[in-house]
Amino acid sequence: MTDHITTPTPWDDQGQLEVLTFDLQGETLALEAFLVREIVDLLPETPVPGALPLVGSVVNFRGRIIPVADLRLAFGMAAAEATVDSRIVVIETDLNGESIQLGVRTDRVHEVTTLHRSASEQPPLVGMRWRRDYLRELVRREEGVVLIPDLPAIFRSLDAPARPAEPHLTLVH
């Protein structure tokens, strides 16, 4: 059996993590609040020819061109049409030692809240519709389970050798 290897979740000394929660196809996910720069209504997207579908478009965000990620595609789910509640969460993260801004498309943004390490556990080996290697942890709350995606693992996969039918993507900084 192989251990579930992820990027460590940055719990603080009290075992807490401040996050922004959002929905994606009926599931609640959370991004570390310190990554979030802004939450914006959907912006006009420009498709990038030859880009991987996960980051297949860019937007003009405050005079900067940034890629937009659809995490559904990372987890093998179909893309979905935008709704009145859809938003783009602009984050700043590290990719290959370089700080980049990118947008994460969501179905609905909920709140900034605190998660507790004592309520967290590793994703189960079976029964998940999500790719286990793209999840850091699951956290139990009264409202249900919150999934913490492993963004570094997801975006590192963009640098993996391209499959023959998929051209390699270079992120726009």
N, C-alpha and C positions, 0 to 999 in steps of 0.2 A: 504494500500500500504506500502511495506517495503522499507526503505531507502537503497540506494546502499552504502554498507559499504566496504571501501577499506583501505589499508595501505595509509597514506597520501603521496602525491607526494612531494619530497623534493625541492620545489621551493626555490630559494635564495631570499634575501631581495628585489631585483629588479623584482621578478616574472619571473626569467629565470631558465632554467635547461639545463645543458650541457649533451648531450646524444650521444650514438652511434646508428645510424640507420641501420637497416638490413631488408631483405625481408624474408617472410615466406608465401609460397603459395599465392603469388600475393599481399600480404598486407605488408605495411611498419610498423615495430615495432621499439621501442626505448628502450634501457637500459641506466640507468644512467651511465655516463662516469666514475664516481668515482668507480664503481663496476668492471670495465673492467681491467683485468691484461694483457691480450694478445689476439691477434687474430691469429689463426694458421690454416694451411691447415688441411684437415681431417687426423686424426690419426687412426691407426688400433684399432678397438674397440673389446673388449672382452665382450660377453653377460654374464649377471649375472643371473644364474638359480634362479627362484622364485621371481625375482625383478619385480616391477610394470613396465609396458612398458614405462611410462614417463621417467624413469631413468633406463632403462634396460641394460645399458652397462657401462663399464669403459674404460679409456684410460690411458696410461703411459704419463704423462705430466711432462717433466723435472725431471724424477725420482720419481714422486709422482703419485699414482693411484687416479684418480678423476672420479666421475660419470659424465655421459653425458646426458643432458636433451633434449628431443625432444618436444618443446612446442606445436607442432601440436597436439600431443596426449592429452595434457591438455585441448585443446580447441575442442576436439572431432573430429579432422580431421585425415585422413589417413596418415600414414607414407609415405614419398616420397624417391625416389632414390636420391643419391647424384649426383651433377653435377660438372663440372669443376669450377664453382663459389662458391660451398658450402664451408663453413668455420665453425670452432668451435671458439666461443667467450668464453674465459676463464674468469670467474668472481669470485670475492670473496664476499660472502654475509653472513649474519647472519641467522642461522637456530636454533631455540630453544636456543638462547643465546650463541651459539657456532659459531665461524667463520669457514666457509668451502669454499673450492674452488670447482667449478664445471664448466663443459663445457656446452654451449648452442649451439646446432646445428642450423645453419642458411642456407638459400638458397643462399644468397649473402649479403655481408657487404657493406654498402654505405659510410658513413662519420660520423665524429664527428661534431655535429652542436648544436646550441642553440635553444631550444623551448621557447615559451612565454606563460605564464599563461593566458594572455588576449585572446589568441586564443584557449584555452582549454575548454572542457565541459565534463560532465559526459556521459558515454555510454547510448544510448537510451534504453528504456524498450523493444522495439521490433525492428525487422529488422536486427539484428546482427547475423552473423554466429559464432561469438565468444561468449564464456561464459562470461556474464556480470560481474559475481563475480570475474573473473580473470583479469579484466581490471581496471586500475586506472582512466585513462582519455583518451580522444581523443583530438588531437591537430591539428588544421587546418594549412596547409602550402600551398604555391603556387603549390607545386608538388602533393598535395593531403593530405589525412588525415594520421596522425601517431598515432598508438595505443601504449599506455604505459601499458605494462602488470604489474599485481600485483604479482611479483615473490614471496614475502612472503606468500601471500594467496595460490598460486599454490603449493609451497613446503610445507606449513603447511598441505595441503590436503594429503600429503604422510604419515603424522602421524595420520590421521584419522583412526578409526577402519577399518580394511580390510574387504571387502565384502567376503562372503564365497568362491567365485571362484578365488579370487585374494589374493595371499600371501602378507604379510606386507613387506615393503622394509626398510632395514636399510641402510642409506647412509654411504659410506666409506669416512672417513676423512683423 
